[in-house]
């Protein structure tokens, strides 16, 4: 699940509020 905060897309998990920014960018790149 993705959530846009402060202009950045963050990965939201049931066990974590947000992944580190580096991992978020990698996941977003894969999602495109």
NUROGU-751185 format. One record per residue (C-alpha): residue number from 1; residue in one letter; y negated, z negated, x. Coordinates in pm, whole numbers. Layout:
N
<rec NUM, "a", <Y, Z, X>>
...
//
This chain:
32
<rec 1, "x", <0, 0, 0>>
<rec 2, "x", <-343, 91, 131>>
<rec 3, "x", <-674, -75, 56>>
<rec 4, "x", <-1015, 46, 170>>
<rec 5, "x", <-1229, -233, 312>>
<rec 6, "x", <-1563, -188, 488>>
<rec 7, "x", <-1496, 185, 513>>
<rec 8, "x", <-1158, 135, 680>>
<rec 9, "x", <-816, 190, 525>>
<rec 10, "x", <-596, -113, 576>>
<rec 11, "x", <-225, -154, 516>>
<rec 12, "x", <-158, -433, 270>>
<rec 13, "x", <190, -588, 268>>
<rec 14, "x", <346, -866, 64>>
<rec 15, "x", <369, -1078, 379>>
<rec 16, "x", <52, -969, 557>>
<rec 17, "x", <-304, -927, 434>>
<rec 18, "x", <-375, -646, 680>>
<rec 19, "x", <-218, -481, 981>>
<rec 20, "x", <-403, -452, 1315>>
<rec 21, "x", <-653, -168, 1321>>
<rec 22, "x", <-453, 32, 1577>>
<rec 23, "x", <-142, 25, 1359>>
<rec 24, "x", <-352, 109, 1055>>
<rec 25, "x", <-491, 422, 1218>>
<rec 26, "x", <-142, 529, 1327>>
<rec 27, "x", <-5, 483, 976>>
<rec 28, "x", <-297, 670, 819>>
<rec 29, "x", <-245, 957, 1064>>
<rec 30, "x", <122, 975, 962>>
<rec 31, "x", <31, 960, 593>>
<rec 32, "x", <-196, 1266, 617>>
//
